[in-house]
Amino acid sequence: MARFTFTLPDIGEGISEAEIVAWHVAVGDRVEEDQGLADMMTDKATVELESPVAGTVVELAGEPGDQVSIGAMLVVIETEGEVEIETPSEEIVEAENPGVEEVAPAGEDSAPTEAGVQSDKVEPSNPGLLLTQEHVMPESKAVTVLASPAVRARAKELGVDLSQVRTTADRIRHSDLDAFLLYGQGDGYRPAGASRKRPDEPIKVIGMRRRIAENMAASKRNIPHFTYVEEIDVTLLEAMRADLNANRGDRPKLTLLPLIIVAVCKAIPDFPMINARYDDEAGIVTRHGSVHLGMATQTDAGLMVPVIRDAQDRNVWQLASEIRRLSDAARSGKAKSEELSGSTLTLTSLGPLGGIATTPVINRPEVAIIGPNRVIERPVIRDGEIVAAKLMNLSISCDHRVVDGWDAASYVQALRKLLETPVLLFDN
């Protein structure tokens, strides 16, 4: 028997270690060349590592959440000879999993093991994230179930058959599992006052969630935040947006965000300290000439911040396209590491959730973050008359070591002028 030690390669510039996010194999598993072994995280990028050889896994470096140094052992694979792995007999498998059809490995043609059983296959967009399970239903129809590893693990722990969980999305999410646990276990919707006690659920903080926790703690610990909020009348801006969308042709539909980004960039030259990064260890503030705008984006793995490079040079249609492209890449796990770093200013929006006001946490080492809130229609007094207006609160949090309150308020007032008189957005 020969053993091949697969060491962690350098999967990111300037890193010394990476975190194990998920294993795709276990000790005793037979792996083929180029088969996925593990998901490893560096900074905010996750990379799937593949086996360079075929053989049997005999040792793994650790558990999800553990750190592995570059060059250290990740997986040991036995590469020569046949290794027999003790598996349950066919009778035991059938007894433990009645009605479950065996799934053929990816890339192999599968045939029904029983007459009349068909398999509806769905190719997942991200094979490293989704798992396909096929269950034989009473009508002899195979049903495909898609869910993330975290959802699958939780469902297994709770003893929930995912084929019984309904979803309106492309795969089952934690919210679908929650709804099933609360309502879907045979007794319908429960009346008010009745509750089903759920067991305590310890969850190890690993992967993206741990990185977010560390970054947010460091930001609040090191940066003296202050937040300023102003109300902005976006009635004319919304009317202009409707006109632009009505005549957009084959261009992407505009939300408010591209228009807000134009205003953010247009006002920056008069307030260069807003678009800056502070190296507090070196005591240097770098005021950036270009606006590399971070877009806080919610994903299944947690909050990610893809970056729109040189946002000041893009028009509203280009911004809309880039927002969509980067958001899709972040949510699908396909964003590149260079698309997730280097921002000089961040904009965070809760979209339709909105809220009256937010106090966003600065994306360190930046010195400011801007948060538009929900647009609501309210009565206002104009020229002595009560009229309907569309209003939006705009929040900005700043690093008080670098940005004074007067400067932050003045910058927001400049944004307010641009957004309330939207023709100025296109005035060179």
Helices and strands as residue ranges (DSSP letters): E 3-7, E 17-23, E 30-31, E 36-42, E 45-50, E 55-60, E 67-69, E 73-78, H 90-96, E 131-136, E 142-147, H 149-158, G 162-164, H 174-183, H 207-222, E 225-233, H 235-246, H 256-267, G 268-270, E 276-279, E 284-287, E 293-299, E 302-304, E 307-308, G 311-313, H 316-332, G 337-340, E 345-348, G 351-353, E 368-382, E 385-399, H 405-420, G 422-426
